[in-house]
Amino acid sequence: MSKPLSDHDRRKQISVRGLAGTENISALKQDFNRHLHFTLVKDRNVATRRDYYFALAHTVREHLIGRWIRTQQHYYEKDPKRVYYISLEFYMGRTLQNTMVNLALENACDEAMYQLGLDMEELEDMEEDAGLGNGGLGRLAACFLDSMASLGLAGYGYGIRYEFGIFNQKIVDGWQVEEADDWLRFGNPWEKARPEYMRPVHFYGKTEHHPDGVKWVDTQVVLALPYDTPIPGYRNNFVNTMRLWSAKAPCDFKLKDFNVGGYIQAVLDRNLAENISRVLYPNDNFFEGKELRLKQEYFVVSATLQDIIRRFKVSKFGSREISRTDFNKLPDKVAIQLNDTHPAMAIPELMRVLVDEEKLQWEKAWDICVRTCAYTNHTVLPEALERWPVDLFAYLLPRHLEIVYEINRRHLERVAAKFPGDHDRMRRMSLIEEVGEKRINMAHLCIVGSHAVNGVARIHSDILKATVFKDFYEMEPNKFQNKTNGITPRRWLVMCNPGLAEVIAERIGEDFIRDLDQLQGLRDYVNDEAFIRDVAKVKQENKLKFAVHLEEHYKVKINPNSMFDVQVKRIHEYKRQLLNCLHIITYYNRIKKEPNKQWTPRTVMIGGKAAPGYHTAKMIIRLITAIGEVVNNDPVVGDRLKVIFLENYKVTLAERVIPASDLSEQISTAGTEASGTGNMKFMLNGALTIGTMDGANVEMAEEAGEENFFIFGMRVDDVDALEKKGYHAEEYYNRLPELKQAIDQIAGGFFSPKQHDLFKEIVNMLMHHDRFKVFADYEDYMKCQEKVNALYKNPKEWTKKVIYNIAGCGKFSSDRTIAQYAREIWGMEPTLETLAAPDDKQ
């Protein structure tokens, strides 16, 4: 296969990457060489590629620093309301290219490196992904930070600086094997430690009640050391901050009570304290009630609230002729957004600070707390909801348990007043679950302690109000909102698909990058032959490039003219990778049955990680790889069907595969996927979607036009009706011969000839206890896939539908989402103003 043009040659004419002025290039080269010397490399002949990457990263970072300082000065002078986005996950990916895009430096850096005999792509590939997230929730937080900065909002991301992020996935003999993600081993050029803002965080101990208030005493202290990462807005000179906390043992940790000979052990035991920020829990949509996880949740919340209150007290507003801080003004100056229930401890912790430390009356403190906090729900799956055992709380955070009990007592008084005598409702709405082991329902705590509660797609928010949080909605309907998720078009179009961004910019200008609604203008070009040709050409170039990547990294050869049919996301039963598998097997069987027929060639790619403790998900991966082993080696099938498992799916791999995809698989059971954001990334990058009416798919089909979408399967009402009637998998198995054949092949060892019963658990699950009703949607899915095949044979009509999809993407910019959060929850107003650059005269 001939290698496509190098990125340097292919992209240097792309205007969306920034202008490459000669002065720019010369200055960049000088800065680069200076930083290369700083890395103690005096002779370029002995420099490694990593040395070059660090020199380039420091060169680009220099362009951020002045803007960063100026932004913070601007916030200090104007004293705007600030929003604090607290999340246990920030799935940032790589920073270098994103920073160059947002500062309009990409072409200049590319040319400077080229003139120095270096390849920009090779240097970018030296950067480790910052994998501090599992999937959608963490990546959403990263997109939101980009949008806050691009909209000139004083936004701060607060989380944990995990030493080890999401594990690296290796596929060994078809099985997933996890390896630790030691992403910091070579250092991180984008962060700055801020030891001057170190904060103590307390655990364990006991409470003492005195006439002048409650004291939490005899605690163990862990220090929270902040690391700041700059977050640049898109070409507006705003640079916000993501502050991640790292756990440090205090100097006197255990030393004050060590006995003779205990000194060495006491020093070694410092690790116990520092374990708090050691590793990201690798669960997506699953609650694992471990003490270390609760410690992480309180650690980030305690350190962050101390920082918020410190900043509030030293702000111009806070110090204006007020003898002691007027906390009544806190909700006017501070908004706290809780990304799911993981930071729910912010509510009792804020109450503890206001009541115990600042000596406010409970009622006043509670009013401040509720007006400050807001909660985003991300899932309706019961196994994902956080329910902490009361005993663990009492041991780890005794004062907070007392506060939660008091919040609950007052909450249930309000419920009783509104619904007198309705004891069952009181039981359902209590923050404390009394059945079995007593537990604290963190979602209930978040709802009660927040002024706004939102779902992340219209259908999801409706489901919350109708089912999971129905009682709370009936109590306070005005609390509940929808904020449909979005993605940043900077990373997910301009950066990862510059060819498509340029083709669009040639038609409608570049302003769509900051106002994605302008993509609607592409509807005027749906029948434009040249535009259709250009869009198809970019897709083909992206496919060729990804085919080369697959050959280099996966040692597989694929047909770049085949349809790239892609499902990449966490492996989970509700996401129904198994339904995809059944289609692959059925398509394979059809080709085998009629080998001389003109079949639409497909390369099916499935990628994603399974939580290490999720046995079924790991078996699903093994099934996918087993199907691939059979299909890919069958000479009758040839290159008409290939099945590839994309190992170690992460942000950087998403940036490669999404622009090359033709078909996006979004096939969760209706009512289970809260929103999805991968679906939006595929749509923006020119893939068509086959999907159920679930999550944001509903709104995507609305925006693109249902006739430009491949919709199949049960709707939420159908799923509910089937649940009531009773789902019997064997009825479908007996009625549909192709389904029966596929299941019999899996069960009989066709895909596992060395171990015939390898997949018996999967077959047993599908036949007898499948919560997600795979068989119920099989027939409609197969029919829908036939429509996909038919359309793919008509490239022009396919591309027209692609254009309608891209034109309908405006709603799915995270800029729109964040503007809605700002106006409707945070009480803030986005701005399109540009700050003066550091080298501008003020």
C-alpha positions in Angstrom: 0.0 0.0 0.0 1.4 3.4 -1.0 2.0 5.6 2.1 -0.2 8.8 2.0 1.5 12.2 1.9 3.3 13.2 5.1 1.3 15.4 7.4 3.7 18.2 6.8 3.2 18.2 3.1 -0.5 17.5 3.2 -1.5 20.0 5.9 0.9 23.0 5.6 -1.7 24.7 3.3 -4.5 24.2 5.8 -5.4 27.7 7.1 -7.3 26.5 10.2 -4.0 25.4 11.6 -2.8 29.1 12.0 -0.4 31.2 9.8 3.2 30.3 9.7 4.9 33.7 9.5 8.7 33.7 9.0 9.3 35.7 12.2 7.2 33.2 14.1 9.2 30.3 12.7 12.5 31.9 13.4 11.6 32.7 17.0 10.2 29.2 17.6 13.4 27.6 16.4 15.5 29.8 18.7 13.2 28.9 21.7 13.3 25.2 20.8 17.1 25.1 20.7 17.3 27.0 24.0 15.0 24.5 25.6 16.9 21.6 24.1 20.0 23.0 26.0 17.9 23.2 29.2 17.4 19.4 28.9 21.2 19.1 29.2 21.5 18.1 25.6 24.4 20.1 24.3 24.9 18.1 21.1 21.8 17.6 18.9 23.4 14.4 17.6 22.8 12.7 20.9 19.3 14.0 21.6 16.6 11.5 21.7 13.1 12.0 20.2 11.8 12.4 23.7 14.3 15.3 24.3 12.9 16.9 21.2 9.4 16.4 22.3 10.1 18.0 25.7 11.9 21.0 24.1 8.9 21.6 21.8 6.4 21.2 24.7 8.4 23.8 26.8 8.5 26.1 23.7 4.8 25.9 23.2 4.1 26.2 27.0 6.0 29.5 27.0 3.4 30.9 24.8 0.8 29.9 27.4 2.4 31.2 30.5 1.9 35.0 29.8 -1.7 34.4 28.8 -2.3 32.3 31.9 -0.9 35.0 34.2 -2.8 37.7 32.4 -6.1 35.7 32.6 -5.7 35.2 36.3 -5.0 39.0 36.7 -8.1 39.8 34.6 -10.2 37.6 36.9 -8.7 39.2 40.0 -9.5 42.7 38.7 -13.0 42.0 37.4 -13.9 39.5 40.2 -16.5 37.6 38.2 -18.5 34.7 39.5 -16.3 31.6 39.3 -17.4 28.0 38.5 -15.7 25.0 40.1 -16.2 21.8 38.2 -15.4 19.0 40.5 -14.8 15.6 38.9 -13.0 12.4 39.9 -12.1 12.0 36.3 -10.5 14.3 33.6 -9.8 12.2 30.5 -7.5 14.8 28.8 -5.5 12.8 26.3 -2.6 14.7 24.8 -2.0 18.4 25.3 0.7 19.5 22.8 -1.3 19.5 19.6 -4.5 20.8 21.3 -2.5 23.8 22.7 -1.0 24.6 19.3 -4.5 24.5 17.7 -6.0 26.8 20.3 -3.0 29.3 20.1 -2.9 29.1 16.3 0.7 27.9 16.4 0.3 24.5 14.6 1.6 25.5 11.1 4.4 27.6 12.5 5.6 24.8 14.8 5.3 22.3 12.0 7.4 24.4 9.7 10.0 25.2 12.4 10.4 21.5 13.2 10.6 20.7 9.5 13.4 23.2 9.0 15.2 21.6 11.9 14.9 18.2 10.2 12.3 16.9 12.6 8.9 15.3 12.0 6.1 16.9 13.9 3.9 13.8 14.0 6.8 11.7 15.5 7.3 14.3 18.2 3.6 14.4 19.0 3.6 10.6 19.3 6.1 10.8 22.2 3.5 12.4 24.5 1.7 10.1 26.9 -2.1 10.3 27.1 -3.2 11.8 30.4 -5.6 8.9 31.0 -7.2 10.2 34.2 -10.6 8.9 33.2 -12.5 5.8 32.3 -14.7 7.0 29.4 -17.5 9.4 28.7 -17.8 11.1 32.1 -14.1 12.0 32.2 -13.8 13.0 28.6 -16.9 15.2 29.0 -15.2 17.0 31.8 -12.2 17.6 29.5 -14.4 19.0 26.7 -16.2 21.2 29.3 -12.9 22.8 30.4 -12.0 23.6 26.8 -15.4 25.3 26.3 -15.3 27.3 29.6 -12.0 28.8 28.5 -13.2 29.4 24.9 -16.3 31.2 26.3 -14.3 33.4 28.7 -15.8 31.9 31.8 -13.8 31.9 35.0 -13.9 28.1 35.3 -11.7 25.8 37.3 -11.4 22.0 36.9 -10.7 20.2 40.2 -9.7 16.6 40.5 -7.0 14.1 41.5 -3.6 13.7 39.9 -3.6 10.0 39.7 -0.1 8.5 39.5 -1.5 5.7 37.4 -4.4 6.4 35.1 -6.7 4.0 33.2 -4.7 0.8 32.7 -3.1 0.0 29.4 -4.9 -2.9 27.7 -2.9 -5.7 26.0 -4.6 -8.5 24.1 -2.7 -11.7 24.8 -4.0 -14.9 23.1 -7.3 -13.1 22.6 -7.7 -12.1 26.3 -7.5 -8.7 27.9 -4.5 -8.2 30.1 -4.1 -5.0 32.2 -0.8 -3.1 32.6 -0.2 -0.2 34.9 -0.3 3.2 33.1 2.8 4.9 34.4 2.1 8.1 32.5 4.3 10.3 34.7 7.5 8.2 34.4 9.2 10.7 32.1 7.7 13.8 33.7 4.8 16.0 32.6 5.9 19.3 30.9 2.3 20.8 31.1 1.9 20.8 34.9 3.2 23.1 37.6 3.4 22.0 41.2 2.0 24.7 43.6 3.3 23.7 47.1 2.4 27.1 48.4 -1.3 26.1 48.2 -0.9 22.7 49.9 -3.9 21.9 52.2 -4.5 19.4 55.0 -7.2 16.8 54.7 -8.5 15.0 57.8 -9.7 11.4 58.2 -10.9 9.1 61.0 -11.0 10.6 64.6 -14.1 11.4 66.6 -16.4 14.3 67.3 -16.8 16.3 70.5 -19.9 18.4 71.1 -19.2 21.6 73.1 -21.5 24.6 73.9 -19.6 26.7 71.3 -20.0 24.0 68.6 -18.7 20.7 67.3 -15.0 19.7 67.0 -13.6 16.9 64.9 -10.6 15.7 66.8 -7.9 13.0 66.8 -7.9 12.9 63.1 -5.2 11.6 60.7 -3.9 14.2 58.3 -3.0 13.8 54.7 -1.6 16.8 52.7 -3.1 17.7 49.3 -0.4 19.1 47.0 -1.9 20.9 43.9 -0.6 20.6 40.4 -1.9 23.2 37.9 -2.3 22.6 34.2 -3.2 25.5 31.9 -6.4 25.2 29.8 -6.3 27.6 26.8 -9.4 28.9 25.1 -9.7 28.9 21.3 -7.7 31.9 20.1 -9.1 34.3 22.7 -6.1 34.5 25.0 -8.0 33.2 28.0 -6.1 30.4 29.8 -8.0 28.8 32.7 -6.7 26.3 35.3 -7.2 22.6 36.0 -5.9 21.9 39.5 -5.3 18.3 40.4 -4.5 17.2 43.9 -1.7 14.8 44.9 -1.6 13.1 48.3 1.4 13.7 50.5 2.1 12.4 54.0 2.9 15.2 56.5 6.5 15.4 57.8 5.5 14.1 61.2 3.4 11.2 59.8 3.3 8.6 62.5 6.7 9.8 63.8 5.3 11.5 66.8 4.1 8.1 68.2 6.8 5.7 66.9 8.5 3.5 69.5 12.2 2.4 69.5 13.0 0.8 66.2 9.7 2.0 64.6 11.3 4.9 62.7 12.0 3.0 59.5 8.5 1.5 59.5 7.0 4.9 60.1 8.7 6.4 57.1 7.6 3.4 55.0 4.1 3.8 56.2 4.0 7.3 54.5 3.0 5.3 51.4 -0.4 4.5 53.0 -1.3 8.2 53.1 0.1 8.8 49.6 -1.9 5.8 48.1 -4.9 8.1 48.0 -3.8 9.6 44.7 -2.0 6.5 43.4 -4.5 5.0 41.0 -7.8 5.7 39.2 -10.5 3.2 39.9 -11.1 1.5 36.5 -14.9 1.1 36.8 -17.3 2.7 34.3 -21.0 2.6 35.3 -20.2 0.3 38.3 -20.0 1.2 42.0 -17.3 -0.5 44.1 -17.7 0.5 47.7 -14.0 0.5 48.8 -12.6 2.6 51.6 -9.8 3.9 49.4 -12.4 5.2 46.9 -14.4 7.0 49.6 -11.1 8.5 50.7 -10.4 9.7 47.2 -13.8 11.3 47.0 -13.4 13.2 50.3 -9.8 14.1 49.6 -10.6 16.0 46.4 -13.7 17.7 47.9 -12.0 18.8 51.1 -8.9 20.2 49.4 -11.0 21.9 46.7 -13.4 23.5 49.2 -10.5 24.9 51.2 -9.2 26.4 48.0 -12.6 27.8 47.0 -13.1 29.5 50.3 -9.5 30.8 50.4 -10.0 32.4 47.0 -13.4 33.8 48.0 -11.9 35.4 51.1 -8.9 37.0 49.3 -10.9 38.2 46.3 -11.5 42.0 45.9 -15.1 41.4 46.6 -14.5 39.3 49.7 -12.2 41.9 51.3 -14.3 45.0 50.5 -14.8 46.8 53.8 -16.1 43.6 55.5 -14.6 42.8 58.8 -15.2 39.0 58.4 -16.1 37.3 55.2 -19.8 37.7 54.3 -20.7 34.1 53.3 -24.2 35.3 52.2 -22.4 36.4 49.1 -20.8 33.0 48.4 -23.5 31.8 45.9 -23.2 35.2 44.0 -19.4 34.5 43.5 -19.1 30.7 43.5 -20.8 27.9 41.6 -19.9 24.3 42.3 -20.9 21.7 39.7 -20.7 18.0 40.9 -19.9 15.7 38.0 -22.0 12.7 39.1 -22.2 11.7 42.8 -18.5 11.1 43.1 -17.9 14.6 44.6 -21.2 14.5 46.6 -19.2 14.9 49.9 -18.9 18.6 48.9 -22.4 19.1 50.4 -21.7 17.8 54.0 -18.2 19.2 53.8 -19.4 22.7 52.9 -21.9 22.5 55.8 -19.1 21.4 58.2 -16.9 24.3 57.2 -19.8 26.9 57.4 -21.3 25.6 60.7 -18.3 24.2 62.6 -15.5 26.5 61.4 -17.2 29.7 60.3 -19.9 29.4 63.0 -22.9 30.1 60.8 -26.4 29.0 61.9 -27.5 25.8 60.2 -30.4 27.3 58.3 -28.2 30.1 56.8 -25.4 27.6 56.0 -27.9 25.3 54.3 -29.4 28.0 52.2 -25.8 29.0 51.0 -24.9 25.4 50.3 -28.0 24.7 48.2 -27.7 27.9 46.2 -24.0 27.1 45.5 -24.1 23.5 44.5 -25.6 21.8 41.4 -25.6 18.1 40.4 -25.2 16.3 37.1 -26.5 12.7 36.9 -24.8 10.4 34.4 -26.6 7.1 34.7 -29.8 5.3 35.5 -28.1 1.8 35.9 -28.8 0.7 39.5 -25.4 -1.0 39.8 -23.7 2.4 39.1 -25.4 4.4 41.9 -23.2 5.1 44.9 -24.6 3.8 48.2 -22.0 4.0 50.9 -22.3 1.8 54.1 -23.0 3.9 57.1 -20.4 1.9 59.1 -17.6 2.9 56.8 -18.7 6.6 56.9 -18.8 6.5 60.7 -15.3 5.2 60.8 -13.7 7.4 58.1 -15.8 10.6 58.4 -17.6 10.6 61.7 -18.6 14.3 61.6 -19.9 14.1 58.1 -22.2 11.2 59.1 -23.7 13.4 61.8 -24.2 16.2 59.2 -25.8 13.8 56.7 -28.2 12.5 59.5 -29.2 16.1 60.3 -29.7 17.0 56.6 -31.9 13.9 56.3 -33.9 14.7 59.4 -34.8 18.1 58.1 -35.4 16.8 54.6 -37.8 14.2 55.8 -39.7 16.8 57.9 -40.2 18.8 54.7 -41.4 15.6 52.9 -43.8 14.8 55.7 -45.2 18.4 55.6 -45.9 18.2 51.9 -47.1 14.6 51.8 -48.5 13.9 55.3 -48.9 10.3 56.3 -47.1 9.0 53.1 -44.6 6.8 55.0 -43.6 4.8 52.0 -42.7 8.0 50.1 -40.6 9.0 53.1 -38.8 5.7 53.1 -38.1 6.0 49.3 -36.9 9.6 49.6 -34.7 9.1 52.7 -30.9 9.7 52.3 -30.5 6.6 54.4 -31.5 3.2 53.1 -32.5 1.0 56.0 -33.0 -2.3 54.2 -30.1 -4.7 55.0 -26.9 -3.0 55.7 -27.6 0.7 56.3 -26.3 2.8 53.4 -26.2 6.5 52.4 -27.7 7.1 48.9 -25.4 9.7 47.5 -27.7 10.7 44.6 -30.4 11.6 47.1 -27.9 13.6 49.1 -26.9 15.5 45.8 -30.5 16.2 44.9 -31.4 17.5 48.3 -28.3 19.6 48.7 -28.3 21.2 45.2 -30.4 24.0 43.6 -30.3 22.3 40.1 -30.2 18.6 39.0 -29.7 17.8 35.4 -29.5 14.8 33.1 -27.3 14.8 30.0 -29.7 14.2 27.1 -33.4 15.0 26.8 -34.6 11.4 27.0 -32.3 10.7 30.0 -33.6 13.8 31.9 -37.2 12.6 31.2 -36.4 9.1 32.4 -34.9 10.6 35.7 -38.1 12.6 36.3 -40.4 9.7 35.4 -38.6 6.9 37.3 -35.4 7.1 39.3 -36.0 10.5 40.9 -39.8 10.6 40.4 -40.5 11.4 44.1 -38.0 14.2 44.2 -39.4 15.7 40.9 -42.8 15.7 42.4 -41.5 17.5 45.5 -39.4 20.1 43.7 -40.1 20.0 39.9 -38.2 23.3 39.3 -35.0 21.7 40.4 -34.8 19.4 37.4 -33.3 20.4 34.1 -31.7 18.9 30.9 -28.3 19.8 29.6 -27.6 17.6 26.5 -23.9 16.8 26.4 -21.5 18.1 23.7 -18.0 17.8 22.4 -15.3 20.4 21.7 -15.0 21.0 18.0 -11.4 22.1 18.5 -10.1 18.6 19.5 -12.8 16.6 17.7 -12.6 18.3 14.3 -9.9 20.9 13.8 -7.2 18.9 15.5 -8.1 15.3 14.6 -9.6 16.0 11.1 -7.9 19.1 9.7 -8.7 18.0 6.1 -12.5 18.0 6.8 -12.2 21.3 8.8 -10.5 22.9 5.9 -13.1 21.7 3.3 -15.8 23.1 5.5 -14.0 26.4 6.1 -13.5 26.9 2.3 -17.4 26.9 2.0 -18.6 28.7 5.1 -15.5 30.4 6.6 -13.7 29.6 9.9 -16.1 31.1 12.4 -17.9 27.7 12.8 -15.1 26.6 15.1 -16.3 28.9 17.8 -20.0 28.8 16.7 -20.8 25.3 15.6 -24.4 26.2 14.7 -22.9 27.8 11.5 -22.5 24.2 10.1 -26.2 24.5 9.1 -24.8 26.5 6.2 -23.5 23.3 4.7 -27.1 22.3 3.8 -26.7 24.7 0.9 -24.0 22.4 -0.5 -25.7 19.0 -0.2 -26.1 18.8 -4.0 -22.8 20.6 -4.8 -20.8 18.1 -6.8 -17.5 19.6 -5.9 -18.3 19.6 -2.1 -19.6 16.0 -2.3 -16.3 15.0 -4.0 -14.2 16.9 -1.4 -15.9 15.4 1.6 -15.6 11.9 0.1 -11.9 12.5 -0.7 -11.1 13.6 2.8 -12.8 10.5 4.2 -10.8 8.2 1.8 -7.5 9.9 2.8 -8.3 9.4 6.5 -9.1 5.7 5.8 -5.9 5.2 3.9 -4.0 6.8 6.8 -5.7 4.7 9.4 -5.1 1.5 7.3 -1.4 2.3 7.3 -1.6 2.9 11.1 -3.3 -0.5 11.5 -0.6 -2.2 9.4 2.2 -0.6 11.4 0.8 -1.1 14.9 -1.5 -4.2 14.6 0.2 -6.0 11.7 -3.2 -6.4 9.9 -3.8 -5.5 6.3 -7.3 -4.2 5.5 -9.1 -3.1 2.4 -9.4 0.7 2.6 -12.3 0.6 0.1 -14.3 -1.5 2.5 -16.9 0.1 4.8 -15.2 1.0 8.1 -17.9 -0.2 10.6 -16.8 1.0 14.1 -17.9 0.5 17.7 -15.5 2.0 20.2 -16.5 2.5 23.8 -16.2 0.8 27.2 -17.1 -2.9 27.0 -20.4 -3.3 28.9 -23.5 -5.5 28.5 -25.8 -2.5 28.1 -23.7 -1.1 25.2 -24.4 -4.4 23.4 -21.2 -5.3 21.7 -22.8 -8.7 21.6 -25.5 -7.5 19.2 -22.7 -6.3 16.9 -21.0 -9.8 17.2 -24.3 -11.5 16.2 -24.4 -9.3 13.1 -20.8 -10.1 12.2 -21.5 -13.9 12.5 -24.7 -13.6 10.5 -23.0 -11.6 7.7 -20.2 -14.2 7.7 -22.6 -17.0 7.4 -24.4 -15.3 4.5 -21.2 -14.7 2.6 -20.2 -18.4 3.1 -23.7 -19.5 1.9 -23.5 -17.4 -1.3 -19.8 -16.7 -1.9 -20.5 -15.5 -5.5 -22.9 -12.7 -4.5 -21.8 -9.0 -4.6 -21.4 -8.4 -0.9 -20.6 -4.9 0.5 -17.1 -5.3 1.9 -16.8 -4.4 5.6 -14.0 -4.0 8.1 -15.6 -4.2 11.5 -13.6 -2.6 14.3 -14.5 -2.9 17.9 -12.5 -1.4 20.7 -12.8 -0.6 24.4 -11.6 -1.7 27.8 -13.4 -4.0 30.2 -13.2 -3.2 34.0 -10.6 -5.7 35.4 -13.2 -7.3 37.7 -16.1 -7.4 35.1 -15.9 -11.1 34.0 -18.7 -10.9 31.4 -17.1 -7.9 29.7 -13.8 -9.7 29.5 -15.5 -12.7 27.9 -17.1 -10.4 25.4 -13.6 -9.3 24.3 -12.5 -12.9 24.0 -15.5 -13.6 21.8 -14.8 -10.7 19.5 -11.1 -11.8 19.1 -12.3 -15.4 18.6 -14.7 -14.4 15.8 -11.8 -12.4 14.2 -9.5 -15.4 14.3 -12.1 -17.4 12.3 -13.4 -14.8 9.9 -10.0 -13.2 9.1 -8.5 -16.5 8.1 -11.3 -17.8 6.0 -10.2 -17.8 2.3 -13.8 -17.9 1.1 -14.5 -14.6 2.8 -11.3 -12.9 1.8 -11.3 -9.1 2.3 -15.1 -8.9 2.1 -15.3 -9.1 5.9 -12.6 -8.4 8.5 -13.0 -8.2 12.3 -10.4 -6.2 14.3 -10.3 -5.6 18.0 -8.7 -2.2 18.5 -6.3 -2.8 21.5 -5.9 -0.1 24.2 -8.7 2.3 23.0 -7.9 5.7 24.4 -8.3 9.4 23.5 -5.4 9.4 21.0 -6.7 6.2 19.2 -10.2 7.8 19.1 -8.6 10.8 17.3 -7.3 8.4 14.7 -10.1 6.0 14.1 -13.1 8.4 14.3 -12.1 10.5 11.2 -11.7 7.3 9.3 -15.0 5.7 10.2 -17.9 5.2 7.8 -20.5 3.7 10.2 -20.9 4.5 13.9 -22.5 1.8 16.0 -24.6 3.3 18.9 -26.7 0.2 19.7 -27.4 0.3 23.5 -30.8 -0.9 24.7 -33.2 2.1 24.7 -33.2 3.8 28.1 -29.8 2.7 29.2 -27.2 5.1 27.7 -27.6 8.4 29.4 -26.3 10.4 26.5 -23.1 9.2 24.8 -20.6 11.6 23.3 -18.7 9.3 21.0 -21.8 9.2 18.9 -21.4 13.0 18.4 -17.7 12.7 17.5 -18.5 10.2 14.7 -21.3 12.4 13.4 -19.1 15.5 13.2 -16.4 13.6 11.4 -18.6 12.3 8.6 -19.7 8.9 9.7 -23.4 7.8 9.5 -25.0 6.3 12.6 -26.8 3.0 13.1 -28.4 3.3 16.4 -31.3 2.8 18.8 -33.5 5.7 20.0 -31.3 6.1 23.2 -29.4 8.9 24.8 -28.4 11.7 22.5 -29.1 9.6 19.4 -32.7 10.8 19.6 -31.6 14.5 19.3 -28.9 13.7 16.7 -31.5 12.1 14.5 -33.8 15.1 15.0 -31.0 17.5 14.0 -29.8 15.5 10.9 -33.2 14.3 9.8 -34.4 10.7 10.6 -34.1 9.9 6.9 -30.3 10.5 7.3 -30.0 8.1 10.2 -30.2 4.3 10.5 -32.6 3.9 13.4 -33.7 0.5 14.5 -35.0 -1.4 17.5 -37.3 -0.9 20.5 -38.1 2.5 21.9 -38.1 3.1 25.7 -41.8 2.3 25.9 -41.3 -0.9 24.0 -38.6 -2.0 26.3 -40.8 -1.2 29.3 -43.7 -3.1 27.8 -41.5 -6.1 27.1 -40.2 -6.0 30.6 -43.8 -6.1 32.0 -44.9 -8.9 29.6 -41.7 -10.9 30.2 -38.7 -11.2 27.9 -38.1 -14.8 26.6 -35.0 -15.1 24.6 -35.8 -18.6 23.4 -38.8 -17.3 21.5 -36.5 -15.3 19.3 -34.0 -18.1 19.1 -36.6 -20.6 17.9 -38.3 -18.1 15.5 -35.2 -16.7 13.7 -33.0 -19.3 12.0 -30.0 -17.0 11.4 -30.0 -16.1 15.1 -30.2 -19.7 16.1 -27.4 -20.6 13.8 -25.1 -17.9 15.2 -25.9 -18.8 18.9 -25.3 -22.5 18.1 -22.0 -21.7 16.5 -20.9 -19.8 19.6 -22.2 -22.5 21.9 -20.8 -25.4 19.9 -17.2 -24.2 19.7 -17.1 -23.1 16.1 -15.2 -20.0 17.2 -13.3 -21.8 19.9 -12.3 -25.2 18.4 -9.7 -25.9 21.2 -12.3 -25.3 23.9 -15.8 -25.9 22.8 -17.5 -24.6 25.9 -15.4 -21.5 26.2 -18.4 -19.2 25.6 -21.1 -21.2 27.5 -21.5 -18.4 30.1 -22.2 -15.8 27.4 -24.7 -18.1 25.7 -26.4 -18.9 29.0 -26.6 -15.2 29.8 -28.1 -14.3 26.4 -30.6 -17.2 26.6 -31.7 -16.9 30.2 -30.8 -13.7 32.0 -30.1 -10.9 29.5 -31.1 -7.7 31.1 -30.5 -5.8 27.9 -32.6 -7.9 25.5 -30.1 -8.4 22.7 -32.3 -10.9 20.8 -35.4 -8.6 20.9 -33.6 -6.1 18.6 -31.6 -8.6 16.4 -34.1 -8.9 13.6 -34.6 -5.2 13.1 -30.8 -4.6 13.5 -30.1 -7.1 10.7 -32.7 -5.4 8.4 -31.2 -2.0 9.2 -27.7 -3.2 8.4 -29.0 -4.3 4.9 -30.1 -0.8 4.3 -26.6 0.4 5.3 -25.1 -2.0 2.8 -27.4 -0.9 0.0 -26.7 2.8 0.6 -22.9 2.2 0.8 -23.0 0.9 -2.8 -24.1 4.4 -3.8 -21.2 6.6 -2.7 -22.8 9.9 -3.8 -26.1 9.4 -1.9 -24.1 8.1 1.1 -22.0 11.3 1.1 -25.1 13.5 0.8 -26.4 11.9 4.0 -23.0 12.5 5.6 -23.3 16.2 4.7 -26.7 16.4 6.3 -25.3 14.9 9.5 -22.3 17.2 9.7 -24.7 20.2 9.1 -26.8 19.0 12.0 -23.9 18.9 14.5 -24.2 22.5 15.8 -26.3 21.5 18.8 -23.6 19.0 19.9 -20.8 21.5 20.6 -19.8 21.6 24.3 -19.8 25.4 23.8 -23.6 25.2 23.6 -23.8 22.9 26.6 -21.6 25.1 28.7 -23.4 28.3 27.7 -26.6 26.6 28.9 -25.0 25.5 32.2 -23.7 29.1 32.7 -26.9 30.9 32.0 -29.4 28.4 33.5 -27.5 26.9 36.5 -24.5 29.0 37.4 -25.8 32.5 36.8 -22.9 33.4 34.6 -22.7 35.0 31.1 -20.3 33.6 28.4 -18.4 36.2 26.4 -16.8 36.1 23.0 -14.4 38.9 23.9 -10.7 38.3 23.4 -8.2 39.2 26.1 -5.2 41.3 25.0 -2.2 39.0 24.3 0.7 39.3 26.7 2.8 41.1 24.1 0.1 43.6 23.3 0.3 47.1 24.8 -2.5 47.6 27.3 
